[in-house]
Amino acid sequence: MKDHTKSQDLFAVARTLLPGGVSSPVRSFRSVGGDPLVMERASGSRIFDVDGNSYIDYVMSYGPMLFGHAPAVVTEAIARAAAGGTSFGATSPGEIALARRIVGLVPSVDRVRFVSSGTEAVMSAIRVSRGFTGRTRVIKFDGCYHGHSDGLLAKAGSGLATHDLPDSAGVPSALTAETVTLPFNNVDLFDAALRAHKGAVACVIVEPVPANMGVVLPKPGFLEAVRDLTTKAGAVLIFDEVITGFRLAPGGAQELLGIAPDMTTMGKIIGGGLPLAAFGGRAEIMDLVSPVGPVYQAGTLSGNPVAVAAGTAVLDLIAGTPNLYRDLEAKAARLAEAARESAERRHIPLTVTTIGSLLTLFFTDRPVTDYASARASDTARFARFFRAALEAGISFAPSQFEAAFVSAAHTGDDIEATAAVIDEALGAE
């Protein structure tokens, strides 16, 4: 058994200072049992707790670490930028350069505005869509998580799914009254909702590949229908690519799937592990953003030189790594294969969903196509699996409803060691 004495002592102190001892709910381990580990450092594919235990990490800070923890190119870029000043409150050359890179990579983006978090990016994109259309209603899909702004916490994924909360306290019903929630992958209900709210829908927001109720794949034709019907309804289609942006392809899920939204939100990878996000879209929409247009949005640290240096370094690594996405996909596929084979041999109900470098092990024998089918998973069995894997040195997210993230830093030995632990952990009782 690993020694977790220091983690336990520090977490006891944390609980007296931070709500639940954490700065984000899913970190609390509440859905899997036990106390969270307190992590001290990370490098490459591994993360280390304060007791000196090492883990092969598939949390990867919930997605930003495409090249693993602390790649030298990124940390050196951060150090150089920080030496010249951490925030200017003014436009910088690096900010312009990163914006140029994003516009060149993401097919649907003509203009981009930097912000500091995915929540802020989504909140701003919705405000712009309302300004563009003159409408107020928003359509989202059950289990898709778009940050913690008030109007989007209805039937969201991520931490809400983990803690079995349909909504959030503290959000007046008037603020969610303009939000229509629908099952993912159901074209008929989506079409009916647009008809029922004809002339009132400002935007439709969707994770093109949901990863906040676990990884759920869009059915063939679903996103194409969403694109077509949204256009006919005169609403703005927003792809939330905070997770999938630059992870599934250089231009995100929209490049991989060949579907162009009107607006896109981005985060995680574009900040190289620092707080940086963005929203962008067609020029005629983005030119409504202040100071050019009447839709106000601002942020003191938006586009700060340190974060944009880290993001630029990551995009440089993407450009300079041949076969990056093919290799990431192969690693994730190997883990998926190992999990399926072990579950079949042990007669354990398991559905593994994977795309590119994302995967989720759902403890159910039914296909997972939406939030309802994801919620049917056996979370108690997942908790046993999670604890066994962690004790064996593999760190997955402490929730059935999160993705595992494979990085370029995961070696072939890491993958095979993880496959062996998955087999062992699936048998945990």
PyMOL commands that set and color helices and strands:
alter all, ss='L'
color gray80, all
select helices_A, chain A and resi 5-17+19-21+25-28+60-62+72-83+93-105+118-133+150-152+159-162+173-176+187-196+222-233+252-257+268-271+283-286+305-319+324-346+371-375+379-391+412-426
alter helices_A, ss='H'
color red, helices_A
select strands_A, chain A and resi 39-43+46-49+54-57+111-115+137-141+179-182+201-206+236-241+263-266+277-281+351-355+358-362+394-395+404-405
alter strands_A, ss='S'
color yellow, strands_A
deselect
rebuild
show_as cartoon
